[in-house]
């Protein structure tokens, strides 16, 4: 098999007989509500090149914008009527509907059950949802996934087998706590592809000192690299390829780049050389690595620091979609209260299942209004402005124009929108401060929306 890297987590896999699959396509700048730009800089030919290439299949691991470029997927759907999309069979059809809306008919979308090997021409593919549970692995008598399907992971991994070789595309799923339980089931691989950098808001978006941000970003980066190295060692991978860590923030958030929890690709290769038994590989964009020969066309060369500075400066003036015009939102406080009431309803399902162990408050604030929601073991309630019930408390600041788009939905709407709390969080559009430790109850803000 051959592997070709384009940008971020976008790679192509080709068998010796020519079957091709494009994984996690993202080539359009401005992901995550406008803030994510490619690194290194796009040269301008990439979009049309990927549309023109012959693809038998697309594999999309999950819904995040750096793995699912709706513009590119739509163009491929139109240009290549024989191309099919392979998707994990998730509990919820969010990704399926989004791909269908890009122009792929139902006959061209193939959902694959977790841990079920499927054969496509000379290529065998096994997709695992990242929260895949197999009691035989850990010795449990019953599956451990008791949580609601709405609360489960939305990520996946894919094992590609052809030409006597095995490639595991783990993408971002390495960050899912339960993913390591899959390694005994997957077994030895020839190549492991996995992310090596953080995509979340910590520490760059948090109200802490610059020294703390610098220290925490390095600590987090080392954690991600350690996870990749450990996975490669457990899987006995011949080669390991760090990817999906290369992006920069543009627009008004450009100053946060210094504090993101990611190191350069060169530094990641150096780390893996020291901590992994696998041989780390890297490539320049649009370069192929041949698993049969163990060689690539052009090894990665770190861009000149001055060119990187100039690139970031050039994209610092970009506007995000919600910044294009000034607008008032006179009834914003009313809608925020309604959206948090929906969060409250979701959390009450957790209480009914007896799974809540938290005591935490979350405040959402714009320049003109705010609201607080409190979560306890037995109840949840709204308490107005700056009235947190618990000392463990998260504050989130947000542009009112963005908040308006995050929480308002047409009645009955079930499609894909970039305006989702998680997309804004990953895009670094939110400001954070926190008293006490991180509490996973924050994830319930993914349900912070209401009908208009």
C-alpha positions as a Python dict, from the first residue, in 0.01 Angstrom:
ca = {
    (1, 'X'): (0, 0, 0),
    (2, 'X'): (96, 363, -44),
    (3, 'X'): (7, 658, 178),
    (4, 'X'): (-12, 1014, 49),
    (5, 'X'): (-40, 1309, 287),
    (6, 'X'): (-209, 1633, 182),
    (7, 'X'): (-278, 1844, 490),
    (8, 'X'): (-378, 1789, 856),
    (9, 'X'): (-548, 1444, 882),
    (10, 'X'): (-625, 1428, 509),
    (11, 'X'): (-446, 1129, 361),
    (12, 'X'): (-500, 893, 69),
    (13, 'X'): (-450, 518, 83),
    (14, 'X'): (-386, 329, -240),
    (15, 'X'): (-348, -43, -287),
    (16, 'X'): (-95, -190, -528),
    (17, 'X'): (-376, -261, -777),
    (18, 'X'): (-496, 101, -765),
    (19, 'X'): (-797, 108, -528),
    (20, 'X'): (-802, 455, -370),
    (21, 'X'): (-963, 595, -55),
    (22, 'X'): (-941, 955, 65),
    (23, 'X'): (-955, 984, 444),
    (24, 'X'): (-1090, 1277, 645),
    (25, 'X'): (-1096, 1538, 367),
    (26, 'X'): (-1025, 1896, 476),
    (27, 'X'): (-858, 2143, 241),
    (28, 'X'): (-1067, 2462, 273),
    (29, 'X'): (-928, 2729, 508),
    (30, 'X'): (-1160, 2869, 773),
    (31, 'X'): (-1267, 2553, 957),
    (32, 'X'): (-1436, 2582, 1296),
    (33, 'X'): (-1631, 2899, 1225),
    (34, 'X'): (-1349, 3062, 1036),
    (35, 'X'): (-1053, 3035, 1273),
    (36, 'X'): (-853, 2730, 1155),
    (37, 'X'): (-610, 2774, 865),
    (38, 'X'): (-384, 2516, 711),
    (39, 'X'): (-18, 2478, 795),
    (40, 'X'): (185, 2496, 587),
    (41, 'X'): (7, 2760, 379),
    (42, 'X'): (-205, 2634, 92),
    (43, 'X'): (-58, 2708, -249),
    (44, 'X'): (-392, 2734, -430),
    (45, 'X'): (-405, 2420, -643),
    (46, 'X'): (-503, 2177, -366),
    (47, 'X'): (-884, 2193, -380),
    (48, 'X'): (-914, 2130, -752),
    (49, 'X'): (-643, 1867, -738),
    (50, 'X'): (-835, 1661, -482),
    (51, 'X'): (-1163, 1704, -670),
    (52, 'X'): (-1000, 1587, -994),
    (53, 'X'): (-827, 1283, -844),
    (54, 'X'): (-999, 948, -894),
    (55, 'X'): (-1140, 826, -561),
    (56, 'X'): (-1316, 495, -519),
    (57, 'X'): (-1410, 581, -161),
    (58, 'X'): (-1407, 853, 102),
    (59, 'X'): (-1371, 762, 469),
    (60, 'X'): (-1488, 1026, 717),
    (61, 'X'): (-1404, 939, 1076),
    (62, 'X'): (-1621, 1199, 1248),
    (63, 'X'): (-1804, 1528, 1212),
    (64, 'X'): (-1538, 1780, 1315),
    (65, 'X'): (-1461, 2041, 1053),
    (66, 'X'): (-1094, 1947, 1016),
    (67, 'X'): (-1203, 1596, 912),
    (68, 'X'): (-1514, 1678, 715),
    (69, 'X'): (-1483, 1963, 465),
    (70, 'X'): (-1839, 2007, 337),
    (71, 'X'): (-1728, 2217, 41),
    (72, 'X'): (-1474, 1958, -75),
    (73, 'X'): (-1705, 1660, -11),
    (74, 'X'): (-1983, 1833, -207),
    (75, 'X'): (-1749, 1898, -501),
    (76, 'X'): (-1632, 1534, -505),
    (77, 'X'): (-1992, 1411, -485),
    (78, 'X'): (-2074, 1609, -798),
    (79, 'X'): (-1753, 1543, -994),
    (80, 'X'): (-1723, 1172, -919),
    (81, 'X'): (-2061, 993, -935),
    (82, 'X'): (-1901, 651, -879),
    (83, 'X'): (-1731, 752, -554),
    (84, 'X'): (-1886, 612, -234),
    (85, 'X'): (-1853, 728, 126),
    (86, 'X'): (-1768, 488, 410),
    (87, 'X'): (-1896, 597, 751),
    (88, 'X'): (-1896, 451, 1101),
    (89, 'X'): (-2242, 338, 1204),
    (90, 'X'): (-2293, 579, 1491),
    (91, 'X'): (-2594, 571, 1720),
    (92, 'X'): (-2700, 909, 1586),
    (93, 'X'): (-2717, 1000, 1217),
    (94, 'X'): (-2559, 1347, 1238),
    (95, 'X'): (-2266, 1260, 1011),
    (96, 'X'): (-2479, 1052, 775),
    (97, 'X'): (-2725, 1337, 722),
    (98, 'X'): (-2445, 1588, 672),
    (99, 'X'): (-2280, 1374, 404),
    (100, 'X'): (-2617, 1318, 234),
    (101, 'X'): (-2671, 1695, 229),
    (102, 'X'): (-2341, 1726, 39),
    (103, 'X'): (-2495, 1541, -254),
    (104, 'X'): (-2418, 1177, -183),
    (105, 'X'): (-2734, 972, -229),
    (106, 'X'): (-2819, 695, 17),
    (107, 'X'): (-2699, 435, -234),
    (108, 'X'): (-2354, 597, -225),
    (109, 'X'): (-2323, 605, 157),
    (110, 'X'): (-2213, 285, 328),
    (111, 'X'): (-2236, 262, 707),
    (112, 'X'): (-2007, 3, 861),
    (113, 'X'): (-2084, -163, 1194),
    (114, 'X'): (-1815, -130, 1457),
    (115, 'X'): (-1566, -421, 1444),
    (116, 'X'): (-1717, -570, 1128),
    (117, 'X'): (-1464, -627, 850),
    (118, 'X'): (-1594, -528, 507),
    (119, 'X'): (-1428, -604, 174),
    (120, 'X'): (-1414, -347, -106),
    (121, 'X'): (-1232, -481, -411),
    (122, 'X'): (-885, -573, -282),
    (123, 'X'): (-916, -361, 33),
    (124, 'X'): (-1047, -489, 367),
    (125, 'X'): (-1175, -219, 602),
    (126, 'X'): (-1270, -250, 968),
    (127, 'X'): (-1409, 59, 1138),
    (128, 'X'): (-1427, 88, 1515),
    (129, 'X'): (-1630, 355, 1690),
    (130, 'X'): (-1392, 511, 1940),
    (131, 'X'): (-1611, 405, 2234),
    (132, 'X'): (-1637, 47, 2101),
    (133, 'X'): (-1702, -189, 2390),
    (134, 'X'): (-1611, -558, 2383),
    (135, 'X'): (-1653, -735, 2721),
    (136, 'X'): (-1413, -1008, 2606),
    (137, 'X'): (-1128, -757, 2603),
    (138, 'X'): (-1158, -644, 2964),
    (139, 'X'): (-1327, -954, 3109),
    (140, 'X'): (-1655, -785, 3199),
    (141, 'X'): (-1975, -988, 3184),
    (142, 'X'): (-2179, -705, 3035),
    (143, 'X'): (-2093, -412, 2806),
    (144, 'X'): (-1977, -100, 2989),
    (145, 'X'): (-2161, 151, 2768),
    (146, 'X'): (-2458, 234, 2985),
    (147, 'X'): (-2474, 603, 2898),
    (148, 'X'): (-2727, 752, 2662),
    (149, 'X'): (-2636, 727, 2290),
    (150, 'X'): (-2642, 1108, 2282),
    (151, 'X'): (-2351, 1119, 2525),
    (152, 'X'): (-2124, 868, 2354),
    (153, 'X'): (-1818, 938, 2147),
    (154, 'X'): (-1863, 1055, 1789),
    (155, 'X'): (-1518, 950, 1669),
    (156, 'X'): (-1388, 637, 1497),
    (157, 'X'): (-1076, 451, 1385),
    (158, 'X'): (-1027, 257, 1062),
    (159, 'X'): (-807, -43, 990),
    (160, 'X'): (-713, -83, 624),
    (161, 'X'): (-572, -418, 504),
    (162, 'X'): (-437, -491, 157),
    (163, 'X'): (-124, -627, -10),
    (164, 'X'): (-37, -816, 310),
    (165, 'X'): (-11, -489, 504),
    (166, 'X'): (-217, -325, 778),
    (167, 'X'): (-263, 51, 828),
    (168, 'X'): (-449, 190, 1130),
    (169, 'X'): (-585, 541, 1087),
    (170, 'X'): (-650, 644, 1446),
    (171, 'X'): (-684, 1021, 1374),
    (172, 'X'): (-819, 1206, 1682),
    (173, 'X'): (-960, 891, 1843),
    (174, 'X'): (-637, 843, 2036),
    (175, 'X'): (-774, 1110, 2271),
    (176, 'X'): (-1081, 899, 2354),
    (177, 'X'): (-1013, 738, 2690),
    (178, 'X'): (-1151, 396, 2593),
    (179, 'X'): (-965, 373, 2259),
    (180, 'X'): (-665, 191, 2407),
    (181, 'X'): (-892, -104, 2486),
    (182, 'X'): (-905, -170, 2112),
    (183, 'X'): (-534, -238, 2073),
    (184, 'X'): (-551, -610, 2171),
    (185, 'X'): (-834, -661, 1921),
    (186, 'X'): (-654, -477, 1639),
    (187, 'X'): (-314, -638, 1685),
    (188, 'X'): (9, -556, 1506),
    (189, 'X'): (4, -294, 1229),
    (190, 'X'): (255, -182, 970),
    (191, 'X'): (165, 186, 1001),
    (192, 'X'): (-13, 388, 1269),
    (193, 'X'): (-142, 734, 1180),
    (194, 'X'): (-242, 947, 1479),
    (195, 'X'): (-276, 1305, 1596),
    (196, 'X'): (4, 1460, 1796),
    (197, 'X'): (-137, 1795, 1909),
    (198, 'X'): (-426, 1944, 2098),
    (199, 'X'): (-730, 2101, 1937),
    (200, 'X'): (-919, 2214, 2245),
    (201, 'X'): (-929, 2559, 2410),
    (202, 'X'): (-685, 2478, 2691),
    (203, 'X'): (-463, 2655, 2773),
    (204, 'X'): (-466, 2926, 2506),
    (205, 'X'): (-823, 3047, 2570),
    (206, 'X'): (-803, 3048, 2951),
    (207, 'X'): (-765, 3345, 3181),
    (208, 'X'): (-430, 3242, 3330),
    (209, 'X'): (-82, 3394, 3320),
    (210, 'X'): (138, 3371, 3012),
    (211, 'X'): (386, 3159, 3210),
    (212, 'X'): (110, 2916, 3303),
    (213, 'X'): (-7, 2897, 2943),
    (214, 'X'): (344, 2823, 2823),
    (215, 'X'): (401, 2555, 3083),
    (216, 'X'): (63, 2393, 3034),
    (217, 'X'): (87, 2395, 2654),
    (218, 'X'): (418, 2207, 2670),
    (219, 'X'): (279, 1964, 2926),
    (220, 'X'): (-28, 1895, 2713),
    (221, 'X'): (179, 1855, 2397),
    (222, 'X'): (401, 1599, 2568),
    (223, 'X'): (89, 1413, 2685),
    (224, 'X'): (-42, 1383, 2328),
    (225, 'X'): (295, 1266, 2195),
    (226, 'X'): (326, 1015, 2477),
    (227, 'X'): (-15, 873, 2391),
    (228, 'X'): (85, 831, 2027),
    (229, 'X'): (418, 670, 2118),
    (230, 'X'): (254, 429, 2363),
    (231, 'X'): (-8, 327, 2105),
    (232, 'X'): (260, 263, 1843),
    (233, 'X'): (455, 47, 2087),
    (234, 'X'): (152, -153, 2197),
    (235, 'X'): (50, -216, 1835),
    (236, 'X'): (403, -309, 1735),
    (237, 'X'): (379, -63, 1447),
    (238, 'X'): (667, -74, 1201),
    (239, 'X'): (606, 293, 1119),
    (240, 'X'): (424, 572, 1302),
    (241, 'X'): (309, 891, 1133),
    (242, 'X'): (221, 1194, 1349),
    (243, 'X'): (-35, 1417, 1180),
    (244, 'X'): (-351, 1621, 1246),
    (245, 'X'): (-157, 1866, 1460),
    (246, 'X'): (-75, 2115, 1189),
    (247, 'X'): (-296, 2422, 1176),
    (248, 'X'): (-278, 2786, 1280),
    (249, 'X'): (-540, 3024, 1412),
    (250, 'X'): (-619, 3318, 1187),
    (251, 'X'): (-828, 3628, 1233),
    (252, 'X'): (-847, 3808, 1565),
    (253, 'X'): (-742, 3492, 1753),
    (254, 'X'): (-398, 3476, 1589),
    (255, 'X'): (-219, 3581, 1909),
    (256, 'X'): (-329, 3255, 2073),
    (257, 'X'): (-107, 3048, 1844),
    (258, 'X'): (191, 3072, 2080),
    (259, 'X'): (1, 2891, 2354),
    (260, 'X'): (-168, 2605, 2171),
    (261, 'X'): (-79, 2258, 2303),
    (262, 'X'): (112, 2147, 1997),
    (263, 'X'): (478, 2136, 1903),
    (264, 'X'): (627, 2150, 1556),
    (265, 'X'): (624, 1836, 1346),
    (266, 'X'): (1004, 1826, 1367),
    (267, 'X'): (985, 1822, 1747),
    (268, 'X'): (723, 1546, 1739),
    (269, 'X'): (946, 1333, 1517),
    (270, 'X'): (1235, 1384, 1758),
    (271, 'X'): (1015, 1278, 2050),
    (272, 'X'): (892, 966, 1872),
    (273, 'X'): (1248, 872, 1779),
    (274, 'X'): (1326, 863, 2151),
    (275, 'X'): (1004, 713, 2290),
    (276, 'X'): (865, 485, 2021),
    (277, 'X'): (1002, 156, 1893),
    (278, 'X'): (838, 238, 1560),
    (279, 'X'): (1010, 436, 1286),
    (280, 'X'): (851, 783, 1266),
    (281, 'X'): (779, 905, 914),
    (282, 'X'): (691, 1246, 775),
    (283, 'X'): (628, 1391, 433),
    (284, 'X'): (586, 1718, 255),
    (285, 'X'): (229, 1784, 133),
    (286, 'X'): (119, 1579, -169),
    (287, 'X'): (401, 1331, -114),
    (288, 'X'): (369, 951, -109),
    (289, 'X'): (517, 696, 131),
    (290, 'X'): (547, 340, 0),
    (291, 'X'): (497, 76, 269),
    (292, 'X'): (654, -190, 47),
    (293, 'X'): (987, -7, 17),
    (294, 'X'): (968, 200, 336),
    (295, 'X'): (1057, 517, 151),
    (296, 'X'): (890, 849, 75),
    (297, 'X'): (940, 1099, -203),
    (298, 'X'): (1021, 1407, 9),
    (299, 'X'): (1072, 1412, 384),
    (300, 'X'): (923, 1695, 590),
    (301, 'X'): (1116, 2022, 603),
    (302, 'X'): (1009, 2274, 867),
    (303, 'X'): (909, 2609, 710),
    (304, 'X'): (1135, 2906, 767),
    (305, 'X'): (1031, 3093, 1088),
    (306, 'X'): (1013, 3425, 902),
    (307, 'X'): (777, 3278, 644),
    (308, 'X'): (558, 3139, 923),
    (309, 'X'): (544, 3481, 1090),
    (310, 'X'): (452, 3644, 760),
    (311, 'X'): (183, 3382, 697),
    (312, 'X'): (18, 3428, 1037),
    (313, 'X'): (29, 3805, 995),
    (314, 'X'): (-138, 3777, 652),
    (315, 'X'): (-433, 3580, 792),
    (316, 'X'): (-468, 3786, 1110),
    (317, 'X'): (-699, 4030, 931),
    (318, 'X'): (-948, 3761, 827),
    (319, 'X'): (-1303, 3807, 959),
    (320, 'X'): (-1508, 3523, 1104),
    (321, 'X'): (-1859, 3484, 959),
    (322, 'X'): (-2027, 3623, 1271),
    (323, 'X'): (-1796, 3929, 1268),
    (324, 'X'): (-1901, 4053, 926),
    (325, 'X'): (-2156, 4297, 1061),
    (326, 'X'): (-2257, 4462, 1388),
    (327, 'X'): (-2597, 4369, 1523),
    (328, 'X'): (-2804, 4404, 1838),
    (329, 'X'): (-2971, 4109, 2006),
    (330, 'X'): (-3230, 4264, 2232),
    (331, 'X'): (-3394, 3938, 2340),
    (332, 'X'): (-3066, 3749, 2377),
    (333, 'X'): (-3101, 3693, 2751),
    (334, 'X'): (-3443, 3531, 2702),
    (335, 'X'): (-3309, 3290, 2439),
    (336, 'X'): (-3000, 3206, 2644),
    (337, 'X'): (-3227, 3111, 2934),
    (338, 'X'): (-3435, 2890, 2702),
    (339, 'X'): (-3121, 2724, 2560),
    (340, 'X'): (-2985, 2650, 2907),
    (341, 'X'): (-3324, 2508, 3002),
    (342, 'X'): (-3269, 2255, 2724),
    (343, 'X'): (-2930, 2173, 2879),
    (344, 'X'): (-3109, 2127, 3211),
    (345, 'X'): (-3350, 1877, 3055),
    (346, 'X'): (-3064, 1675, 2911),
    (347, 'X'): (-2888, 1669, 3245),
    (348, 'X'): (-3202, 1552, 3421),
    (349, 'X'): (-3180, 1233, 3213),
    (350, 'X'): (-2844, 1170, 3380),
    (351, 'X'): (-2997, 1226, 3723),
    (352, 'X'): (-3275, 977, 3649),
    (353, 'X'): (-3015, 716, 3557),
    (354, 'X'): (-2836, 784, 3884),
    (355, 'X'): (-2509, 866, 3708),
    (356, 'X'): (-2446, 1220, 3830),
    (357, 'X'): (-2167, 1284, 4079),
    (358, 'X'): (-2101, 1650, 4009),
    (359, 'X'): (-2141, 1982, 4186),
    (360, 'X'): (-2049, 2252, 3938),
    (361, 'X'): (-2175, 2586, 3806),
    (362, 'X'): (-2131, 2730, 3456),
    (363, 'X'): (-2181, 3094, 3365),
    (364, 'X'): (-2224, 3211, 3005),
    (365, 'X'): (-2161, 3582, 2951),
    (366, 'X'): (-2166, 3832, 2664),
    (367, 'X'): (-2089, 4203, 2691),
    (368, 'X'): (-2451, 4280, 2781),
    (369, 'X'): (-2607, 3979, 2955),
    (370, 'X'): (-2525, 3651, 3128),
    (371, 'X'): (-2685, 3344, 3282),
    (372, 'X'): (-2569, 3070, 3519),
    (373, 'X'): (-2666, 2703, 3530),
    (374, 'X'): (-2588, 2485, 3831),
    (375, 'X'): (-2546, 2106, 3836),
    (376, 'X'): (-2565, 1888, 4144),
    (377, 'X'): (-2606, 1517, 4212),
    (378, 'X'): (-2982, 1551, 4247),
    (379, 'X'): (-3088, 1859, 4051),
    (380, 'X'): (-2997, 2137, 3809),
    (381, 'X'): (-3124, 2494, 3802),
    (382, 'X'): (-3066, 2839, 3654),
    (383, 'X'): (-2967, 3115, 3892),
    (384, 'X'): (-2927, 3430, 3689),
    (385, 'X'): (-2629, 3659, 3658),
    (386, 'X'): (-2320, 3588, 3872),
    (387, 'X'): (-2509, 3365, 4114),
    (388, 'X'): (-2308, 3043, 4101),
    (389, 'X'): (-2420, 2790, 4359),
    (390, 'X'): (-2086, 2608, 4379),
    (391, 'X'): (-1725, 2712, 4429),
    (392, 'X'): (-1635, 2476, 4145),
    (393, 'X'): (-1729, 2713, 3869),
    (394, 'X'): (-1659, 2767, 3498),
    (395, 'X'): (-1700, 3107, 3332),
    (396, 'X'): (-1735, 3129, 2954),
    (397, 'X'): (-1733, 3459, 2766),
    (398, 'X'): (-1863, 3477, 2410),
    (399, 'X'): (-1937, 3734, 2141),
    (400, 'X'): (-2316, 3787, 2143),
    (401, 'X'): (-2324, 3758, 1763),
    (402, 'X'): (-2168, 3414, 1788),
    (403, 'X'): (-2386, 3306, 2081),
    (404, 'X'): (-2696, 3401, 1883),
    (405, 'X'): (-2593, 3165, 1604),
    (406, 'X'): (-2492, 2890, 1845),
    (407, 'X'): (-2822, 2863, 2028),
    (408, 'X'): (-3096, 2952, 1778),
    (409, 'X'): (-3242, 2673, 1563),
    (410, 'X'): (-3542, 2664, 1337),
    (411, 'X'): (-3815, 2444, 1479),
    (412, 'X'): (-3756, 2084, 1370),
    (413, 'X'): (-3405, 2156, 1237),
    (414, 'X'): (-3186, 1843, 1224),
    (415, 'X'): (-2916, 1930, 970),
    (416, 'X'): (-2548, 2014, 1009),
    (417, 'X'): (-2442, 2360, 1118),
    (418, 'X'): (-2099, 2499, 1189),
    (419, 'X'): (-2261, 2700, 1467),
    (420, 'X'): (-2240, 2445, 1744),
    (421, 'X'): (-2089, 2487, 2090),
    (422, 'X'): (-1827, 2218, 2029),
    (423, 'X'): (-1722, 2377, 1698),
    (424, 'X'): (-1683, 2715, 1870),
    (425, 'X'): (-1490, 2554, 2156),
    (426, 'X'): (-1242, 2380, 1924),
    (427, 'X'): (-1216, 2695, 1714),
    (428, 'X'): (-1091, 2888, 2022),
    (429, 'X'): (-1378, 3138, 1991),
    (430, 'X'): (-1471, 3123, 2361),
    (431, 'X'): (-1294, 3278, 2658),
    (432, 'X'): (-1263, 3061, 2968),
    (433, 'X'): (-1185, 3089, 3336),
    (434, 'X'): (-1232, 2822, 3598),
    (435, 'X'): (-1234, 2779, 3974),
    (436, 'X'): (-1162, 2423, 4073),
    (437, 'X'): (-1088, 2129, 3846),
    (438, 'X'): (-1229, 2057, 3502),
    (439, 'X'): (-1575, 1903, 3520),
    (440, 'X'): (-1703, 1699, 3223),
    (441, 'X'): (-2052, 1840, 3282),
    (442, 'X'): (-1933, 2127, 3058),
    (443, 'X'): (-1994, 1894, 2763),
    (444, 'X'): (-2369, 1932, 2820),
    (445, 'X'): (-2341, 2276, 2666),
    (446, 'X'): (-2345, 2088, 2334),
    (447, 'X'): (-2723, 2087, 2390),
    (448, 'X'): (-2735, 2464, 2446),
    (449, 'X'): (-2984, 2557, 2176),
    (450, 'X'): (-3350, 2643, 2140),
    (451, 'X'): (-3610, 2674, 1865),
    (452, 'X'): (-3716, 3009, 1721),
}
